[in-house]
Amino acid sequence: MTQARWGTSTDGALLTALQRAAKQPVSHEEIVAQRVSFVYGSVSSSANGVTREKIRQMILQEEGGLAEGSR
């Protein structure tokens, strides 16, 4: 366990896994999914007709119509 300055500790295996994950490239589809999630979470729950798929389509259209996995 690694001692942090706030008196908490973090498992060494977890830190190693996080460091390894941080070095992995993020795919275009993962970035799109993160953007969709952010926008969907930011939209008021009273916004009728807003779906994750509509948001995804708008994001892809904004990017120039890139299809899944094209990067």
N, C-alpha and C positions, 0 to 999 in steps of 0.2 A: 504494500500500500504506500502511496505517496502522500506525504503530509502537505496540505495547502496552508496558506497563511491565515485562513479563517477557522482553523481547528477541525477541518473536515479532511477525510482521506479518500483517495481514489485508487481503485484496484489497478495494479500495474498492467494486467492483461487487457483491461478496458482501455487504458491509455495507449497501449501498443496497437490495439484494433482501431482506435480513433485516428492515430497517426497514419496507419496504413490506408484507411478509408479516405483520409484527406488528400492523399497522393493520387487517388484514382480519378481519371477524367470523368466529367459529368456529360452525359449524352444530351443531345438536343431535345430528345423526347422527355428526359428528366427535367430539363429546364422549363419546357413548355408546361409540364405537369405542375411544377412549382408555381409558375405564373398563374395558371388556371386556379389553383388552390388559393393563392393570395387574393385574386380578384373576386372569386366566389365568396370567400370569407369576408371581403370588404363590402360586398353588395348588401343592401338592406334586405332583411328577410321578407319585407313586404313587396319587393320587386317581383311582380308577377311575370312568369314566363322565362325567367333567367335560369338557364341550366348550365351545368359544367360544359356540356358539348357545345352550346352556343358561344360560350366564352372562348373555348378552345378554337373554334372556327374563326372567331374574330381575331384572335392572337395570330393564328397562322395566316390569315388574310393580311394582317398588318405587316407580317414578315415577308410578304410577297407570295403567299400561297404555298409555302414549303410543306411537303408531304411528310408523313411519319418516316423517320429513319433516313431522311435525305441528307443528313449531316453526319 
